[in-house]
């Protein structure tokens, strides 16, 4: 995924320093536009297809053609599942506004299902149609690799350190990649200060290994491109190291932002809250990584 570099400082700047001359309509309109921009960015980032394609024109202008093509392909492949997510959020919001009973896959206040990078995508639909035995074995391997950080060695280590355990499995209306009903489990934690441990468990369940790998893969062309900067070997090495740190910060910031804030939104407000939390998380994560990079390389020209 890709998120444009954003800054939330524009809003606070105009709140703290309002225009004194309101006779100039253009200046006033510009101020309102700057104040509303974070809201617009949040809405855009809450809709997965929009979040992915909004940065493509800038990426092409900057010469990042391969990442742009990757995002475009991901947008097309993921469109069916993204549309289902948007519809679920719309239905949830409509039920809240009309005070009707909300149809939910499971009790989102208690549980968090494991996300999937492939489930519901065009790739998933294509793999379900594989007929040969050899092909089915390959598909099975791919399915098994589509897991969340919660079920990796890193996840097991974090759960052990934080004292996180799984509650009893409860059947939900969600489906696995194989088409079976997906069990959900409560993230059980003792002595959880401010609920941060449970939130971490939920965030891990929302972060897929394949999704994280794809996000990191989009940064590889920028790292390779950094090899061309500088004439001496020392300059090239510094350029690569700098871009490596920037790319790592970008991936980490956006992943944490979307994981944690998406988990908060999902727990509080279900499907609609999940999408909104992801949108805000993408903004906060991108802004945080940009802030860190600016602090680390403040006396350097932006690469």
C-alpha positions as CSV (number, residue, x, y, z in Angstrom):
1,X,0.0,0.0,0.0
2,X,1.1,3.5,-0.4
3,X,0.0,6.6,1.4
4,X,1.0,10.1,0.3
5,X,3.3,12.0,2.6
6,X,0.9,14.1,4.8
7,X,1.2,16.5,7.6
8,X,-1.4,17.2,10.2
9,X,0.3,20.4,11.2
10,X,-1.7,22.4,8.7
11,X,-4.9,22.1,10.8
12,X,-3.3,23.2,14.0
13,X,-1.5,26.0,12.3
14,X,-4.8,27.6,11.1
15,X,-6.5,26.9,14.4
16,X,-3.8,28.7,16.4
17,X,-3.2,31.5,13.9
18,X,-6.5,32.4,12.2
19,X,-6.6,34.9,9.4
20,X,-7.1,38.5,10.7
21,X,-8.4,39.8,7.4
22,X,-11.6,38.0,6.6
23,X,-12.4,40.5,3.8
24,X,-10.2,38.6,1.5
25,X,-12.5,35.7,0.5
26,X,-9.7,33.8,-1.2
27,X,-7.5,33.7,1.9
28,X,-10.5,32.7,4.0
29,X,-11.4,29.9,1.6
30,X,-7.8,28.7,1.5
31,X,-7.8,28.6,5.3
32,X,-11.0,26.5,5.4
33,X,-9.5,24.2,2.7
34,X,-6.4,23.6,4.8
35,X,-8.5,22.9,7.9
36,X,-10.7,20.4,6.1
37,X,-7.8,18.7,4.3
38,X,-7.0,16.2,7.1
39,X,-10.7,15.2,7.1
40,X,-10.7,14.7,3.4
41,X,-7.5,12.7,3.7
42,X,-9.0,10.5,6.4
43,X,-12.1,9.8,4.3
44,X,-9.9,8.9,1.3
45,X,-7.6,6.7,3.3
46,X,-10.6,4.9,4.9
47,X,-11.6,3.6,1.4
48,X,-9.0,1.0,0.4
49,X,-9.2,1.4,-3.4
50,X,-8.9,5.2,-3.0
51,X,-6.1,4.9,-0.5
52,X,-4.1,2.8,-3.0
53,X,-4.6,4.8,-6.2
54,X,-4.4,8.3,-4.7
55,X,-0.6,8.1,-4.6
56,X,0.0,6.5,-8.0
57,X,0.2,9.8,-10.1
58,X,2.9,11.2,-7.7
59,X,4.8,7.9,-7.8
60,X,4.8,7.9,-11.6
61,X,6.0,11.6,-11.6
62,X,8.8,10.6,-9.2
63,X,9.9,7.7,-11.4
64,X,8.6,5.0,-9.1
65,X,6.9,3.1,-12.0
66,X,7.2,-0.4,-10.6
67,X,5.6,0.4,-7.2
68,X,2.9,2.3,-9.0
69,X,2.1,-0.7,-11.2
70,X,2.1,-2.9,-8.2
71,X,-0.4,-0.7,-6.4
72,X,-2.6,-0.5,-9.5
73,X,-2.5,-4.3,-9.8
74,X,-3.3,-4.8,-6.1
75,X,-6.2,-2.3,-6.4
76,X,-7.8,-4.3,-9.2
77,X,-7.2,-7.7,-7.6
78,X,-8.6,-6.6,-4.2
79,X,-11.6,-4.7,-5.5
80,X,-14.2,-7.4,-4.8
81,X,-13.2,-7.8,-1.1
82,X,-12.7,-4.0,-0.7
83,X,-16.3,-3.4,-2.0
84,X,-17.6,-6.0,0.5
85,X,-15.8,-4.2,3.3
86,X,-17.3,-0.8,2.2
87,X,-20.8,-2.3,2.0
88,X,-20.4,-3.8,5.4
89,X,-19.4,-0.5,6.8
90,X,-22.3,1.2,5.1
91,X,-24.8,-1.3,6.3
92,X,-23.4,-1.0,9.9
93,X,-23.7,2.8,9.7
94,X,-27.2,2.7,8.2
95,X,-28.4,0.4,11.0
96,X,-26.9,2.7,13.7
97,X,-28.6,5.8,12.2
98,X,-32.0,4.0,11.7
99,X,-31.7,2.2,15.1
100,X,-32.1,-1.2,13.5
101,X,-30.4,-4.4,14.6
102,X,-26.9,-4.5,13.2
103,X,-26.0,-7.8,11.2
104,X,-22.5,-8.7,12.4
105,X,-20.3,-11.7,11.8
106,X,-19.4,-12.0,15.5
107,X,-19.3,-9.9,18.6
108,X,-16.6,-7.3,17.6
109,X,-16.3,-5.9,21.1
110,X,-15.1,-9.2,22.4
111,X,-13.3,-10.8,19.4
112,X,-11.1,-9.9,16.4
113,X,-10.9,-12.3,13.5
114,X,-7.6,-13.0,11.7
115,X,-7.3,-10.9,8.5
116,X,-6.3,-12.4,5.2
117,X,-4.3,-10.9,2.3
118,X,-6.0,-13.2,-0.3
119,X,-9.5,-13.9,1.0
120,X,-12.2,-12.5,-1.3
121,X,-9.7,-11.2,-3.9
122,X,-9.7,-12.1,-7.6
123,X,-6.6,-14.2,-6.9
124,X,-8.5,-16.2,-4.4
125,X,-11.3,-16.8,-6.8
126,X,-8.8,-17.9,-9.5
127,X,-7.1,-20.3,-7.0
128,X,-10.4,-21.9,-6.0
129,X,-10.9,-23.0,-9.6
130,X,-7.6,-24.9,-9.8
131,X,-8.4,-28.5,-10.8
132,X,-5.0,-30.4,-11.0
133,X,-3.7,-32.2,-8.0
134,X,-0.3,-30.4,-8.3
135,X,-2.0,-27.1,-8.6
136,X,-4.1,-27.7,-5.5
137,X,-1.0,-28.6,-3.5
138,X,0.6,-25.3,-4.6
139,X,-2.6,-23.4,-3.7
140,X,-2.7,-25.1,-0.3
141,X,0.9,-23.9,0.4
142,X,-0.1,-20.4,-0.6
143,X,-3.2,-20.5,1.6
144,X,-1.1,-21.6,4.6
145,X,1.4,-18.8,4.1
146,X,-1.5,-16.3,4.3
147,X,-1.4,-15.8,8.0
148,X,-1.2,-12.9,10.4
149,X,1.7,-11.7,12.6
150,X,-0.3,-13.1,15.5
151,X,0.4,-16.6,14.3
152,X,4.1,-16.2,13.6
153,X,7.2,-16.7,15.7
154,X,7.3,-13.0,16.4
155,X,3.7,-13.1,17.4
156,X,4.2,-16.0,19.7
157,X,7.1,-14.3,21.3
158,X,5.2,-11.1,21.8
159,X,2.2,-13.0,23.3
160,X,4.5,-14.8,25.6
161,X,6.2,-11.6,26.8
162,X,2.8,-9.8,27.3
163,X,1.0,-12.8,28.8
164,X,-1.5,-13.0,26.0
165,X,-3.5,-16.2,25.6
166,X,-6.4,-17.3,23.4
167,X,-9.9,-17.8,24.7
168,X,-12.3,-20.5,23.6
169,X,-13.0,-20.6,19.9
170,X,-16.4,-19.2,18.7
171,X,-17.8,-19.9,15.3
172,X,-18.4,-16.7,13.2
173,X,-20.0,-16.2,9.8
174,X,-16.6,-15.3,8.3
175,X,-15.1,-17.8,6.0
176,X,-11.5,-19.2,5.7
177,X,-9.6,-19.4,2.5
178,X,-10.8,-23.0,2.2
179,X,-14.5,-21.9,2.6
180,X,-15.0,-23.2,6.1
181,X,-16.5,-21.1,8.9
182,X,-13.8,-19.1,10.7
183,X,-13.4,-19.5,14.4
184,X,-12.7,-16.3,16.4
185,X,-11.1,-16.2,19.8
186,X,-10.9,-13.6,22.5
187,X,-7.5,-12.1,23.3
188,X,-7.2,-12.9,27.0
189,X,-4.8,-10.8,29.0
190,X,-4.2,-10.4,32.7
191,X,-3.1,-7.1,34.3
192,X,-3.7,-5.2,31.1
193,X,-2.8,-1.5,31.7
194,X,-5.2,0.7,29.6
195,X,-6.0,-2.3,27.4
196,X,-2.7,-1.9,25.5
197,X,-1.8,-5.6,25.5
198,X,-5.2,-6.7,24.2
199,X,-5.0,-3.9,21.6
200,X,-1.6,-5.2,20.5
201,X,-3.1,-8.7,20.1
202,X,-5.9,-7.3,18.0
203,X,-3.4,-5.3,15.8
204,X,-1.3,-8.4,15.2
205,X,-4.5,-10.3,14.1
206,X,-5.1,-7.4,11.6
207,X,-1.6,-7.5,10.1
208,X,-1.0,-10.2,7.5
209,X,2.5,-11.5,6.6
210,X,1.8,-11.3,2.9
211,X,0.4,-7.8,3.2
212,X,3.4,-6.6,5.1
213,X,5.8,-8.3,2.6
214,X,4.0,-6.6,-0.3
215,X,4.3,-3.2,1.5
216,X,8.0,-3.8,2.0
217,X,8.4,-5.0,-1.6
218,X,7.1,-1.6,-2.9
219,X,10.0,0.1,-1.1
220,X,12.7,-2.1,-2.8
221,X,12.8,0.0,-6.1
222,X,13.5,3.1,-4.1
223,X,16.3,1.4,-2.3
224,X,17.7,0.2,-5.6
225,X,17.4,3.7,-7.0
226,X,19.4,5.1,-4.1
227,X,22.4,3.1,-5.4
228,X,22.7,5.6,-8.3
229,X,23.1,8.6,-6.0
230,X,26.6,9.8,-5.4
231,X,29.8,9.3,-7.3
232,X,32.0,7.7,-4.7
233,X,31.3,4.4,-3.0
234,X,31.0,6.1,0.4
235,X,28.4,8.4,-0.9
236,X,26.5,5.6,-2.5
237,X,26.6,3.6,0.7
238,X,25.3,6.5,2.7
239,X,22.5,7.1,0.2
240,X,21.4,3.4,0.4
241,X,21.6,3.4,4.2
242,X,19.5,6.6,4.3
243,X,16.8,5.2,2.0
244,X,16.8,1.9,3.9
245,X,16.0,3.8,7.1
246,X,13.4,5.9,5.4
247,X,11.7,3.0,3.8
248,X,11.7,1.0,7.0
249,X,10.3,3.9,9.0
250,X,7.5,4.3,6.3
251,X,6.5,0.7,6.4
252,X,6.7,0.4,10.2
253,X,4.8,3.7,10.8
254,X,1.9,3.0,8.5
255,X,1.6,-0.7,9.6
256,X,1.5,0.3,13.3
257,X,-0.9,3.2,12.7
258,X,-3.4,1.1,10.6
259,X,-3.1,-1.9,12.9
260,X,-3.6,-0.1,16.2
261,X,-6.1,2.6,15.2
262,X,-8.0,0.1,13.0
263,X,-8.2,-2.2,16.0
264,X,-9.6,0.5,18.2
265,X,-12.2,1.5,15.6
266,X,-13.3,-2.1,15.1
267,X,-13.7,-2.8,18.8
268,X,-15.7,0.4,19.4
269,X,-17.7,0.7,16.2
270,X,-17.5,-2.5,14.2
271,X,-17.0,-2.5,10.4
272,X,-17.4,1.3,10.0
273,X,-15.0,2.0,12.8
274,X,-12.5,-0.4,11.4
275,X,-12.4,1.5,8.0
276,X,-12.3,4.9,9.7
277,X,-9.5,3.7,12.1
278,X,-7.5,2.4,9.2
279,X,-7.9,5.8,7.4
280,X,-6.8,7.8,10.5
281,X,-4.0,5.2,11.2
282,X,-2.6,5.6,7.7
283,X,-2.4,9.4,8.1
284,X,-0.9,9.2,11.6
285,X,1.6,6.5,10.6
286,X,2.7,8.4,7.5
287,X,3.0,11.7,9.3
288,X,4.9,10.0,12.2
289,X,7.4,8.3,9.8
290,X,7.8,11.6,7.9
291,X,8.5,13.4,11.2
292,X,11.1,10.8,12.3
293,X,12.8,10.9,8.9
294,X,12.9,14.7,9.0
295,X,14.5,14.6,12.4
296,X,17.1,12.1,11.4
297,X,18.0,13.8,8.1
298,X,17.0,17.4,8.8
299,X,20.2,18.8,7.4
300,X,20.1,16.6,4.3
301,X,18.2,17.2,1.1
302,X,15.2,15.1,0.6
303,X,15.9,12.1,-1.5
